[in-house]
Amino acid sequence: MSEADLYNRQPSKIVMYSASWCPDCRRAKAFFETRGVEYLDVDIGRDSEAYRFIEKTTRRVRIPTIFFPDGTMLIEPSNEMLTAKLENRL
């Protein structure tokens, strides 16, 4: 994963902005990990630039926010939404 994928609305691979305390973030990570989906996790609690990027992008801080290489973004997606996205139904 290159540095160009950070703070980018169209990264070369999936990028998830999350926080360690967020239960929805843990669920989304587990979803990707159990399916062997490669992604970059950016903790907005440890990266102030990431926090500002998500705040600007979502108009308030909403996580997980996940960017995909096709330029789409999912905010606080359910497992069903993630499944649909990975199956190219979104």
C-alpha positions as semicolon CSV with decimal commas, in nm:
position;residue;x (nm);y (nm);z (nm)
1;M;0,000;0,000;0,000
2;S;0,149;0,331;-0,096
3;E;0,132;0,659;0,092
4;A;-0,076;0,785;-0,203
5;D;-0,363;0,569;-0,074
6;L;-0,392;0,769;0,246
7;Y;-0,639;1,060;0,248
8;N;-0,741;0,965;-0,106
9;R;-1,100;0,917;-0,221
10;Q;-0,987;0,670;-0,487
11;P;-0,708;0,455;-0,341
12;S;-0,542;0,166;-0,523
13;K;-0,674;-0,077;-0,256
14;I;-0,949;-0,069;0,006
15;V;-0,883;0,182;0,285
16;M;-1,085;0,179;0,606
17;Y;-1,081;0,474;0,845
18;S;-1,166;0,346;1,190
19;A;-1,100;0,377;1,562
20;S;-0,999;0,111;1,813
21;W;-1,297;0,188;2,040
22;C;-1,560;0,161;1,764
23;P;-1,768;-0,162;1,764
24;D;-1,884;-0,110;1,402
25;C;-1,520;-0,076;1,299
26;R;-1,428;-0,403;1,472
27;R;-1,719;-0,575;1,295
28;A;-1,613;-0,441;0,952
29;K;-1,252;-0,548;1,014
30;A;-1,366;-0,896;1,114
31;F;-1,583;-0,910;0,801
32;F;-1,284;-0,835;0,577
33;E;-1,045;-1,058;0,768
34;T;-1,271;-1,366;0,767
35;R;-1,304;-1,328;0,390
36;G;-0,934;-1,266;0,329
37;V;-0,997;-0,917;0,190
38;E;-0,684;-0,704;0,187
39;Y;-0,732;-0,352;0,323
40;L;-0,544;-0,071;0,491
41;D;-0,674;0,029;0,834
42;V;-0,618;0,393;0,934
43;D;-0,694;0,470;1,299
44;I;-0,831;0,823;1,319
45;G;-0,755;0,827;1,692
46;R;-0,384;0,800;1,617
47;D;-0,371;1,002;1,295
48;S;-0,497;1,360;1,322
49;E;-0,477;1,414;0,946
50;A;-0,698;1,108;0,894
51;Y;-0,944;1,247;1,150
52;R;-0,964;1,579;0,962
53;F;-0,997;1,398;0,627
54;I;-1,295;1,193;0,752
55;E;-1,452;1,492;0,923
56;K;-1,434;1,689;0,599
57;T;-1,549;1,395;0,384
58;T;-1,846;1,286;0,597
59;R;-1,930;1,636;0,731
60;R;-1,881;1,496;1,079
61;V;-1,683;1,201;1,203
62;R;-1,860;0,881;1,098
63;I;-1,673;0,553;1,108
64;P;-1,599;0,316;0,967
65;T;-1,564;0,505;0,642
66;I;-1,434;0,277;0,368
67;F;-1,296;0,387;0,031
68;F;-1,271;0,151;-0,265
69;P;-1,047;0,161;-0,574
70;D;-1,348;0,232;-0,798
71;G;-1,399;0,565;-0,620
72;T;-1,699;0,456;-0,412
73;M;-1,726;0,510;-0,039
74;L;-1,934;0,336;0,227
75;I;-2,004;0,503;0,560
76;E;-2,095;0,283;0,855
77;P;-2,184;-0,008;0,624
78;S;-2,362;-0,320;0,740
79;N;-2,222;-0,665;0,660
80;E;-2,493;-0,693;0,394
81;M;-2,374;-0,371;0,231
82;L;-2,013;-0,491;0,240
83;T;-2,115;-0,824;0,087
84;A;-2,303;-0,645;-0,191
85;K;-2,006;-0,418;-0,258
86;L;-1,760;-0,707;-0,277
87;E;-1,997;-0,890;-0,511
88;N;-2,017;-0,574;-0,727
89;R;-2,385;-0,525;-0,658
90;L;-2,349;-0,168;-0,529
